[in-house]
């Protein structure tokens, strides 16, 4: 029986995702221990993993050495990063993990840099030949006699919808530009918002694209969503991800589709998105594919056999522990 120990870094609240990987190991008849790592010792995801470990903050110089020691000592085959701040340092040290037999499922430094700053992301979308929201100069809008409110203000390097604000007048713009760090001002998009869970192989080849309609969100994460087999969205998204210089593993892409069917892309996050369990439940076997890559297997042909129209309705649940 093959063995695949898996480490989830910054596991946080990703209980459903950890359970998805456990189910995949069982279905594949692959032996493996699931390790959860997090800065916070009371993160719920730690307590659904088989073993839990505390690690330094991802910007601590000891973060990577601590992960490498853990991977070496516990024979970790697959490392799954789950938050944006840790991606740059893991991308830069990906080869160090490979040297000890650990597949770090993280895109390369260039891709991570493109996705980290929304100005760079917008320039990338334009170069890839897809539409993206216009970015406006804040000073020019404030000086204009006839600005076209409303706009969207957000941090250029933000995540989880933190600091995202709809701006309706100059007074709001003048205030929030000081309140929101590293702010950019964008065209406010209307229409249906989609998140696409895209899975790529180790060479960046796109294996699957699953659009999810974001019916309702909470704190930047989908709380109600539905898989939607929109071919135009899928093809445009595939084009975007194939243009990334070194994509690897799960890539999360966001776009809006207006009433005329015009698609505008807004974000790329090179990691598992918070709503990925919906795509997995619909049949996009991303945990299985991740494990297969770490075992040196090839994924086969492009997969689009996932269930269309599957709706996810999320609710709060709890993990109860006695030994905290």
C-alpha positions as CSV (number, residue, x, y, z in Angstrom):
1,X,0.0,0.0,0.0
2,X,1.3,3.4,-0.9
3,X,1.8,6.1,1.7
4,X,1.0,9.8,1.5
5,X,1.3,11.9,4.6
6,X,-0.2,15.4,4.1
7,X,0.6,18.7,5.8
8,X,-1.9,21.6,5.7
9,X,-0.2,24.8,6.6
10,X,-2.3,27.6,8.2
11,X,-5.2,25.1,8.3
12,X,-7.4,27.6,10.2
13,X,-11.1,26.8,9.7
14,X,-10.7,24.5,6.7
15,X,-12.4,21.5,8.3
16,X,-14.4,20.5,5.2
17,X,-11.2,20.5,3.0
18,X,-9.3,18.3,5.5
19,X,-12.2,15.9,5.6
20,X,-12.2,15.8,1.8
21,X,-8.5,14.8,1.7
22,X,-9.1,12.1,4.3
23,X,-12.0,10.7,2.2
24,X,-9.8,10.7,-0.9
25,X,-7.0,8.7,0.8
26,X,-9.6,6.1,1.9
27,X,-11.1,5.8,-1.6
28,X,-7.7,5.5,-3.2
29,X,-6.6,2.9,-0.6
30,X,-3.6,5.0,0.2
31,X,-2.3,5.1,3.7
32,X,-1.6,8.5,5.1
33,X,-1.6,10.8,8.2
34,X,-3.1,14.3,8.0
35,X,-1.1,16.9,9.8
36,X,-2.5,20.3,10.6
37,X,-0.2,23.3,11.3
38,X,-1.3,26.7,12.4
39,X,0.0,29.7,14.4
40,X,-3.1,29.5,16.6
41,X,-3.2,26.4,18.7
42,X,-7.0,26.5,18.8
43,X,-7.7,26.6,15.1
44,X,-10.6,24.2,14.4
45,X,-8.9,22.5,11.5
46,X,-6.1,21.3,13.8
47,X,-8.6,19.1,15.6
48,X,-9.9,17.2,12.6
49,X,-6.4,16.4,11.4
50,X,-4.8,13.3,12.7
51,X,-2.0,15.3,14.3
52,X,-1.6,19.0,15.0
53,X,1.6,21.1,15.2
54,X,2.2,24.7,16.2
55,X,4.5,26.7,13.8
56,X,5.9,30.2,13.8
57,X,4.2,33.0,11.9
58,X,4.8,32.7,8.1
59,X,7.0,35.9,8.1
60,X,9.2,34.5,10.9
61,X,12.7,33.5,9.6
62,X,12.1,30.1,11.4
63,X,8.9,29.3,9.5
64,X,10.4,27.5,6.6
65,X,13.1,25.7,8.7
66,X,10.3,24.5,11.0
67,X,8.3,23.2,8.1
68,X,11.3,21.5,6.5
69,X,12.1,19.7,9.8
70,X,8.5,18.6,10.2
71,X,8.3,17.3,6.6
72,X,11.6,15.5,6.9
73,X,10.8,13.9,10.3
74,X,7.2,12.9,9.5
75,X,7.9,11.9,5.9
76,X,5.4,14.4,4.4
77,X,4.7,13.7,0.8
78,X,2.3,16.6,0.1
79,X,2.1,20.1,1.5
80,X,-1.0,22.2,1.0
81,X,-0.8,26.0,1.8
82,X,-4.1,27.7,2.6
83,X,-3.6,31.4,3.1
84,X,-2.2,34.2,0.9
85,X,0.6,35.6,3.2
86,X,2.5,32.2,3.2
87,X,2.5,31.7,-0.5
88,X,5.5,33.9,-1.5
89,X,7.9,32.3,1.0
90,X,6.7,28.8,0.1
91,X,7.0,29.5,-3.6
92,X,10.6,30.7,-3.2
93,X,11.5,27.6,-1.2
94,X,9.5,25.0,-3.2
95,X,12.7,23.3,-4.5
96,X,13.9,22.8,-0.9
97,X,10.8,20.7,-0.1
98,X,11.1,18.7,-3.3
99,X,14.7,17.8,-2.3
100,X,13.4,16.0,0.8
101,X,10.6,14.3,-1.1
102,X,7.8,16.7,-0.3
103,X,5.6,18.1,-3.1
104,X,4.7,21.7,-2.1
105,X,1.5,22.3,-4.0
106,X,2.2,26.0,-4.6
107,X,2.7,28.0,-7.8
108,X,6.0,29.6,-8.6
109,X,7.2,33.0,-7.4
110,X,6.2,34.9,-10.6
111,X,2.6,33.6,-10.5
112,X,2.3,34.3,-6.8
113,X,3.6,37.9,-7.3
114,X,1.1,38.5,-10.1
115,X,-1.7,37.4,-7.9
116,X,-0.5,39.3,-4.8
117,X,-1.0,42.8,-6.1
118,X,-4.2,43.7,-7.9
119,X,-2.5,46.2,-10.1
120,X,-0.2,43.5,-11.4
121,X,-3.2,41.1,-11.6
122,X,-5.1,43.7,-13.8
123,X,-2.1,44.1,-16.1
124,X,-1.8,40.3,-16.4
125,X,-5.5,40.0,-17.4
126,X,-5.0,42.6,-20.1
127,X,-1.9,40.8,-21.4
128,X,-3.8,37.5,-21.4
129,X,-6.5,39.1,-23.6
130,X,-9.4,39.2,-21.2
131,X,-11.4,42.1,-19.7
132,X,-10.8,43.4,-16.2
133,X,-12.2,46.4,-14.2
134,X,-10.7,49.8,-15.1
135,X,-8.4,51.2,-12.3
136,X,-8.8,54.9,-11.7
137,X,-6.4,57.5,-10.3
138,X,-7.8,58.6,-7.0
139,X,-6.5,62.1,-7.2
140,X,-7.9,62.6,-10.7
141,X,-11.3,61.4,-9.5
142,X,-11.3,63.8,-6.6
143,X,-10.3,66.6,-8.9
144,X,-12.9,65.8,-11.5
145,X,-16.0,67.9,-12.0
146,X,-18.1,64.9,-13.0
147,X,-16.8,61.6,-11.6
148,X,-18.8,58.5,-12.4
149,X,-19.7,57.2,-9.0
150,X,-20.1,54.6,-7.6
151,X,-16.6,53.0,-7.6
152,X,-15.0,50.2,-5.7
153,X,-12.1,50.9,-3.3
154,X,-9.9,48.1,-1.9
155,X,-6.4,47.3,-0.8
156,X,-4.1,46.4,-3.8
157,X,-2.7,43.5,-1.7
158,X,-5.7,42.6,0.3
159,X,-7.5,39.3,0.8
160,X,-10.8,37.9,2.3
161,X,-12.6,41.1,1.2
162,X,-11.0,43.1,4.0
163,X,-11.2,46.8,3.3
164,X,-13.4,46.5,0.2
165,X,-15.7,49.5,0.1
166,X,-18.3,50.8,-2.3
167,X,-17.6,54.6,-2.8
168,X,-20.6,56.8,-3.7
169,X,-19.2,60.3,-3.4
170,X,-16.0,62.4,-3.1
171,X,-16.3,62.7,0.7
172,X,-16.3,58.9,1.1
173,X,-13.4,58.6,-1.3
174,X,-11.3,61.2,0.6
175,X,-12.0,59.4,3.9
176,X,-11.5,55.8,2.8
177,X,-8.4,56.4,0.8
178,X,-6.7,57.2,4.1
179,X,-8.5,54.3,6.0
180,X,-7.8,51.5,3.5
181,X,-4.0,50.7,3.2
182,X,-2.4,50.7,-0.3
183,X,-5.8,51.5,-1.8
184,X,-6.8,51.2,-5.5
185,X,-10.0,52.5,-7.1
186,X,-11.8,50.3,-9.6
187,X,-14.8,50.3,-11.8
188,X,-17.7,48.9,-9.8
189,X,-18.9,45.7,-11.6
190,X,-22.5,44.5,-11.6
191,X,-23.9,41.1,-12.6
192,X,-23.3,37.6,-11.5
193,X,-20.1,36.9,-9.6
194,X,-18.4,33.6,-10.1
195,X,-15.5,31.9,-8.5
196,X,-13.7,29.3,-10.5
197,X,-11.9,26.4,-8.9
198,X,-9.2,25.5,-11.4
199,X,-6.9,22.5,-11.0
200,X,-3.5,22.3,-12.8
201,X,-0.8,19.7,-13.0
202,X,2.8,20.3,-12.0
203,X,3.5,21.7,-15.5
204,X,0.7,24.2,-15.3
205,X,-1.7,22.3,-17.6
206,X,-5.3,22.9,-16.8
207,X,-7.1,19.7,-15.8
208,X,-10.5,21.0,-14.6
209,X,-12.4,24.3,-14.3
210,X,-15.5,24.5,-12.0
211,X,-17.4,27.9,-12.0
212,X,-19.4,28.5,-8.8
213,X,-22.0,31.3,-8.7
214,X,-21.4,33.3,-5.5
215,X,-25.1,33.6,-4.4
216,X,-24.2,34.9,-0.9
217,X,-20.9,35.6,0.9
218,X,-19.8,36.2,4.4
219,X,-16.5,37.8,5.3
220,X,-15.3,37.4,1.7
221,X,-16.1,33.6,1.6
222,X,-19.0,32.0,-0.1
223,X,-21.9,30.9,2.2
224,X,-24.3,30.0,-0.6
225,X,-23.1,28.9,-4.0
226,X,-24.0,26.8,-7.0
227,X,-21.9,25.1,-9.6
228,X,-22.6,26.5,-13.1
229,X,-21.4,24.8,-16.3
230,X,-21.1,28.0,-18.3
231,X,-18.8,27.1,-21.2
232,X,-17.9,30.7,-22.1
233,X,-16.7,31.3,-18.5
234,X,-14.9,28.0,-18.4
235,X,-13.0,28.7,-21.6
236,X,-12.1,32.2,-20.7
237,X,-10.9,31.1,-17.2
238,X,-8.8,28.3,-18.8
239,X,-7.2,30.9,-21.0
240,X,-6.3,33.0,-18.0
241,X,-4.8,30.2,-16.0
242,X,-2.8,28.8,-19.0
243,X,-1.2,32.3,-19.3
244,X,0.2,32.2,-15.7
245,X,3.9,31.5,-15.8
246,X,4.1,28.7,-13.3
247,X,0.7,27.6,-12.0
248,X,0.5,24.5,-9.9
249,X,-2.3,22.8,-8.0
250,X,-5.6,24.6,-7.2
251,X,-6.0,28.2,-8.6
252,X,-9.0,30.2,-7.6
253,X,-10.2,32.8,-10.2
254,X,-13.0,35.4,-9.8
255,X,-15.0,37.2,-12.4
256,X,-18.3,39.0,-13.1
257,X,-20.7,38.3,-15.9
258,X,-23.1,41.1,-16.8
259,X,-26.6,40.8,-18.4
260,X,-25.0,40.9,-21.9
261,X,-22.7,38.0,-21.1
262,X,-19.6,40.2,-20.9
263,X,-17.0,38.6,-18.6
264,X,-14.6,40.7,-16.6
265,X,-12.0,39.0,-14.4
266,X,-11.1,40.5,-11.0
267,X,-8.8,38.2,-9.0
268,X,-6.6,35.2,-9.0
269,X,-5.6,33.4,-5.8
270,X,-3.1,30.5,-6.3
271,X,-4.5,28.3,-3.5
272,X,-7.6,26.3,-2.5
273,X,-10.5,28.8,-2.1
274,X,-12.8,28.7,0.9
275,X,-15.6,27.4,-1.3
276,X,-13.6,24.6,-2.9
277,X,-15.6,21.9,-1.0
278,X,-18.6,22.7,-3.3
279,X,-16.5,21.9,-6.4
280,X,-15.2,18.7,-4.7
281,X,-18.6,17.6,-3.7
282,X,-19.7,18.1,-7.3
283,X,-17.1,15.6,-8.5
284,X,-14.0,17.7,-9.2
285,X,-11.7,15.3,-7.2
286,X,-9.1,17.9,-6.3
287,X,-7.9,16.1,-3.2
288,X,-7.4,12.9,-5.2
289,X,-5.6,14.8,-8.0
290,X,-3.3,16.5,-5.4
291,X,-2.4,13.2,-3.9
292,X,-1.8,11.6,-7.3
293,X,0.6,14.4,-8.2
294,X,2.6,13.9,-5.0
295,X,2.8,10.1,-5.9
296,X,4.2,10.9,-9.3
297,X,1.1,10.0,-11.2
298,X,-0.2,11.8,-14.3
299,X,-3.8,13.2,-14.2
300,X,-5.0,12.1,-17.6
301,X,-7.3,14.1,-19.9
302,X,-9.2,17.3,-19.2
303,X,-12.1,16.6,-16.8
304,X,-15.5,18.4,-17.0
305,X,-17.7,15.6,-15.7
306,X,-18.6,17.4,-12.5
307,X,-22.3,18.0,-11.5
308,X,-23.9,21.1,-12.8
309,X,-26.4,23.0,-10.6
310,X,-25.3,21.6,-7.2
311,X,-26.0,24.2,-4.5
312,X,-24.1,24.6,-1.3
313,X,-25.8,26.1,1.7
314,X,-23.3,26.6,4.5
315,X,-24.0,26.9,8.2
316,X,-21.9,27.1,11.4
317,X,-20.7,24.0,13.1
318,X,-18.4,23.3,16.0
319,X,-15.5,21.1,17.0
320,X,-15.5,20.1,20.7
321,X,-12.2,19.4,22.4
322,X,-11.2,18.6,26.0
323,X,-7.4,18.8,25.8
324,X,-6.9,22.4,24.7
